Amino acid sequence: MPGENNNLIRVKLFFVGLILVATLSDLKAQTSTANPAVVTESTEFDTALQIQSFDEVWQRIKDTHWDPALVGESWDNAREELRPKMEQASSMSEVRAILNDLINRLGQSHFGIIPQATYGMMEGKGGPRDHDAGIRIRRSPDGLMIRQVRAGSPAAKAGVQPGWTIEKIDDLASQEISSRLQELVHGPMRYETLVGLMGERLTAGGEGESIHFDFRDHRGQTRSMDLELEKSPGKVTTFGNLPPMRVHQIAKTLDGGIGYYWFNAFLDPVRIMPTYNATVRDPHHSNGLIIDMRSNRGGIAAMTMGMASLFATEASPLGTMTMKGSQMKFALNARPKPIQVPVAILVDECSISSAEIFAGGMQDLGLARIFGNRTAGLALPSVVAKLPNGDRFQYAIADYHSASGRSLEADGVVPDEEIVVTREMLQASDDPVLDRAIEWIQQQNPSDKNRKQNP
């Protein structure tokens, strides 16, 4: 692969969310004028650069894909079919449609075109697009449902509650959002994952902006609100050729001597790892730990090994990455004083890539019990390259199997306790999944001398 080296191979990204955010940015731009903070691109169109970009995408996959059956004769035929279309293309939307037609034929995750404008999507009208309403959206039988409201956020201050459903975001009706997202489902991608990632994009904007919502509350009444956005929590982090992302973490002690840690990406290890290590090793968390991987989009692969190794009583495999012509083992190193308390890991349909690698490996090795919903099943190692036309191309360079030999691609991690959260459940509790994890930890015998925490 052009430009690759062994050091880069060892810190591969397991990342997909930003490609989907780019796609959903286009969705909103095409159907809404109420929130115009959209980054424009140059109108200059160079056909030669587009053909070069097509050739590079095709060749990189041909050179790096681990499965010869997918990049053999059928792949050669795809080039012969689609390259003439690229020669006739006259707009970037046509170019991206042709490239996506090509890569979607693989039917795998972590292949996608990131538009050039995405790298400036945080720079829209009024400044950085790093403000939000403070809500997390998920699919439910009742439609688009508020799954979580961030404490102190604009939504919380306005009285929005988990379990409410969305009828409209600005001028986008929920039915239209759902219909458009159904059209984007392909390969291993699931609709429910798209809903979660879409929610982050459609409820974000720039400083001084507001978004109009029509909610349906628990009594079935419509509540219309204009929520002025606040700055999103976390620190802006960049890595390689990926667009910038805010990395956020929460560490706290719950009642009963239980530690809790959540973070949204396996990035910024200089900040993330010390806080994670301190939370896991804190003697005040002697009764158990909850590691929350919900809405975690993945990131640097090597971090999964360091995080899981804290619980390893012996050297163990976490999983295997199979590249073209070689393999790399993800291994846990035995610790002289491993953490030995009940560990619950929370996952959902937006737990992606490295979050799946970590949760699946801990589950296979019997080091944790998994609670929540099946993960995204988007678990292939990938890199991002800049194309001649200015867009970026994310492409998988390996297959991955967890410690037990199972493939996480498409299937994802199936929780030990799958919890389908309903509106009724959210009326009784803001977070039924967390409640069940706490209950399970409390059911473990804290006096068992074989399950103690070594600080």
SVG drawing of the C-alpha trace seen along z (x, -y; Angstrom):
<svg xmlns="http://www.w3.org/2000/svg" viewBox="-51 -34 58 53">
<polyline fill="none" stroke="black" stroke-width="0.4" points="0.0,0.0 1.5,-3.4 2.8,-5.3 2.3,-2.6 4.8,-1.4 4.9,1.1 4.5,-1.6 1.3,-2.8 0.0,0.7 0.3,1.0 -2.0,-2.0 -4.7,-1.4 -8.0,-3.1 -11.2,-1.2 -13.3,-4.2 -16.5,-4.8 -18.6,-7.6 -17.1,-10.6 -17.9,-9.2 -21.5,-8.8 -21.6,-12.3 -20.4,-13.6 -23.2,-11.7 -25.8,-13.0 -24.4,-16.6 -25.4,-16.3 -28.9,-15.0 -29.6,-18.1 -28.1,-20.5 -30.3,-19.1 -33.6,-19.1 -33.3,-22.0 -32.7,-25.7 -33.3,-26.5 -29.8,-25.7 -27.5,-27.0 -24.1,-26.3 -22.9,-24.2 -19.4,-24.4 -19.2,-25.0 -16.7,-23.6 -14.9,-25.1 -17.0,-25.0 -13.9,-24.3 -14.2,-20.8 -11.1,-19.0 -12.0,-15.8 -8.4,-14.5 -8.2,-14.7 -11.5,-12.8 -10.2,-10.0 -6.9,-9.9 -9.0,-9.7 -11.1,-6.8 -7.9,-5.0 -6.3,-5.4 -9.4,-4.2 -9.6,-1.1 -5.9,-0.4 -5.6,-0.8 -8.4,1.7 -6.8,4.1 -3.4,3.9 -4.5,4.1 -7.6,6.2 -7.1,9.4 -9.8,11.5 -8.7,12.3 -12.2,13.4 -13.4,9.8 -10.7,8.1 -10.3,10.6 -12.1,10.7 -15.2,9.0 -13.2,6.1 -11.5,5.7 -14.9,5.8 -16.1,3.0 -13.3,0.8 -14.1,1.4 -17.8,0.6 -17.4,-2.5 -14.3,-4.3 -16.0,-5.5 -18.8,-7.0 -16.2,-8.9 -14.8,-10.3 -18.3,-11.7 -18.9,-13.0 -19.4,-16.8 -19.9,-17.4 -18.6,-16.2 -21.9,-14.6 -21.6,-12.4 -18.0,-11.6 -18.8,-10.5 -21.8,-8.5 -19.6,-6.6 -16.9,-6.0 -19.5,-4.8 -21.0,-2.5 -17.6,-1.0 -16.7,-0.5 -20.2,0.6 -19.8,3.6 -17.5,5.0 -20.4,5.0 -18.1,4.2 -17.7,1.4 -15.0,-1.1 -14.9,-1.9 -16.2,-5.4 -15.5,-8.8 -15.2,-11.7 -16.0,-14.9 -13.4,-17.7 -15.9,-20.0 -16.2,-17.7 -12.8,-18.8 -14.3,-22.2 -17.7,-21.2 -16.8,-22.4 -16.3,-25.9 -19.7,-27.0 -21.7,-30.2 -20.8,-31.9 -17.7,-29.8 -17.0,-26.2 -19.9,-23.8 -19.3,-22.5 -22.5,-23.3 -25.4,-20.9 -28.8,-20.5 -27.7,-17.8 -29.8,-14.9 -29.1,-11.3 -31.5,-9.9 -32.2,-6.2 -34.6,-4.1 -37.7,-2.8 -41.0,-1.2 -42.5,-4.6 -40.1,-6.4 -37.1,-8.5 -36.8,-8.5 -34.8,-10.6 -32.6,-8.1 -30.6,-10.4 -30.6,-14.1 -27.3,-15.5 -27.4,-17.1 -27.4,-20.9 -27.8,-20.9 -30.3,-23.2 -32.7,-20.2 -32.5,-19.5 -33.1,-23.1 -36.1,-23.1 -37.6,-20.0 -37.0,-17.5 -37.1,-13.9 -35.8,-10.5 -38.6,-8.6 -40.0,-11.6 -40.2,-11.1 -39.3,-13.5 -41.9,-14.7 -39.7,-17.3 -36.2,-18.8 -36.3,-22.2 -38.2,-21.5 -37.3,-17.8 -40.2,-15.6 -39.2,-12.4 -40.8,-10.3 -38.6,-12.0 -35.5,-11.5 -36.3,-7.8 -37.1,-7.4 -33.8,-9.0 -31.8,-7.0 -33.4,-3.7 -32.0,-4.6 -28.5,-4.9 -28.4,-1.4 -26.0,0.9 -23.6,3.7 -23.3,4.4 -24.7,1.0 -27.8,1.1 -30.6,-1.5 -30.5,-1.8 -26.8,-2.8 -27.5,-5.4 -30.3,-6.8 -27.9,-7.3 -25.2,-9.0 -27.8,-11.1 -29.1,-12.4 -25.7,-13.8 -25.4,-15.7 -29.0,-17.0 -28.9,-18.4 -25.6,-20.2 -24.7,-23.6 -22.6,-26.7 -22.4,-29.3 -25.5,-31.4 -27.6,-29.0 -30.8,-27.4 -32.8,-24.4 -36.5,-24.0 -37.9,-20.7 -41.4,-19.2 -41.4,-16.6 -44.2,-14.2 -44.1,-13.8 -45.1,-10.9 -48.7,-12.1 -48.9,-12.1 -48.9,-15.9 -46.8,-17.8 -44.2,-20.2 -42.6,-22.8 -39.3,-24.2 -36.5,-26.3 -33.3,-25.2 -30.3,-27.5 -27.3,-25.3 -24.4,-25.2 -20.8,-24.3 -20.4,-20.5 -18.2,-19.0 -14.8,-17.5 -11.6,-18.6 -11.1,-18.9 -8.7,-16.1 -7.1,-15.4 -5.5,-12.2 -3.9,-11.3 -6.2,-12.2 -9.4,-12.2 -11.5,-15.3 -11.3,-16.9 -13.5,-15.4 -14.4,-16.3 -13.2,-13.7 -15.2,-13.6 -15.0,-11.4 -16.9,-11.0 -15.4,-9.3 -17.2,-9.0 -18.0,-6.9 -21.5,-5.5 -23.3,-4.5 -22.1,-1.2 -18.4,-1.5 -18.9,-1.1 -16.7,-3.0 -18.1,-4.4 -16.2,-5.4 -17.6,-6.6 -15.8,-8.0 -16.8,-8.6 -13.7,-7.6 -10.5,-5.7 -8.5,-8.9 -6.4,-11.4 -4.7,-8.6 -2.6,-11.2 -5.9,-12.4 -8.0,-9.2 -5.6,-6.6 -4.6,-8.3 -8.3,-8.9 -9.3,-5.4 -6.4,-3.8 -7.2,-5.9 -10.9,-5.0 -10.2,-1.3 -7.6,-1.2 -9.4,-3.5 -9.7,-1.6 -13.1,-3.3 -14.4,-1.1 -13.8,2.2 -17.3,3.6 -17.2,3.3 -16.7,1.3 -19.0,0.1 -17.3,-0.7 -19.8,-2.5 -19.1,-2.1 -22.4,-3.4 -22.0,-6.0 -18.2,-5.2 -17.1,-5.5 -13.8,-3.7 -10.4,-5.0 -6.8,-3.9 -6.6,-0.1 -3.6,0.2 -5.6,-1.5 -7.9,1.6 -5.0,3.8 -3.8,1.4 -7.3,1.0 -8.1,4.7 -4.7,5.7 -5.4,4.2 -7.8,7.1 -5.6,9.9 -4.3,12.6 -2.3,14.2 -1.2,13.4 -4.2,13.8 -5.2,13.0 -7.7,10.2 -8.1,10.9 -6.4,11.3 -6.1,8.8 -5.6,10.6 -4.0,8.4 -3.0,9.3 -0.2,11.8 0.2,11.4 -1.5,11.4 -1.1,9.3 -2.2,10.6 -3.9,8.3 -2.5,9.5 -3.1,8.8 -0.1,8.7 -0.5,10.3 -0.4,7.8 1.2,8.7 -1.7,7.1 -4.7,7.4 -8.0,5.7 -10.4,8.5 -13.8,7.0 -17.1,7.6 -16.9,5.6 -20.0,4.6 -19.6,3.1 -22.5,1.2 -22.9,1.2 -25.5,0.1 -26.0,-0.2 -23.6,-3.1 -20.7,-1.2 -18.4,-1.0 -15.0,0.5 -12.6,0.3 -15.5,0.3 -16.6,3.6 -13.0,5.0 -12.7,4.1 -16.2,5.3 -16.0,8.5 -12.6,9.4 -13.5,8.9 -16.6,11.0 -14.7,13.8 -12.1,13.9 -14.8,13.9 -13.5,10.7 -16.7,8.7 -20.5,9.1 -22.1,7.1 -25.3,5.2 -27.4,3.3 -28.0,3.6 -26.1,5.4 -23.2,3.3 -22.9,1.8 -20.9,4.7 -18.5,2.2 -15.3,3.7 -12.7,3.7 -9.3,2.0 -8.9,-1.0 -6.8,-4.0 -7.7,-7.3 -5.8,-8.6 -6.1,-11.9 -7.2,-11.7 -6.0,-13.9 -9.4,-15.7 -9.1,-16.7 -11.6,-14.2 -10.4,-11.6 -10.9,-7.9 -11.3,-5.6 -10.6,-1.9 -10.3,1.3 -6.9,3.0 -7.7,6.1 -10.3,8.5 -10.7,9.0 -11.7,11.9 -12.1,11.7 -10.4,14.0 -12.9,16.8 -12.4,16.6 -15.7,15.0 -16.0,12.2 -17.5,9.0 -18.1,7.5 -21.9,7.3 -22.8,9.5 -21.3,7.1 -21.1,8.0 -24.3,9.6 -24.8,8.6 -25.0,11.2 -28.1,9.3 -29.9,7.6 -32.1,4.8 -34.6,3.2 -35.3,-0.2 -38.9,-1.3 -40.7,-4.6 -42.4,-3.0 -39.0,-2.0 -37.7,-5.5 -40.7,-6.9 -39.5,-4.9 -35.8,-5.3 -33.5,-7.6 -31.1,-4.8 -32.5,-1.2 -29.3,0.4 -27.1,-1.3 -29.6,-0.3 -29.4,3.3 -25.6,3.3 -25.6,1.8 -28.0,4.5 -25.9,7.3 -22.8,5.9 -24.6,5.7 -25.7,9.4 -22.1,10.5 -20.5,11.5 -18.3,8.6 -16.8,10.7 -15.4,13.3 -11.7,13.1 -10.9,14.2 -12.5,11.0 -10.7,8.1 -9.2,5.0 -5.5,4.4 -4.7,0.7"/>
</svg>
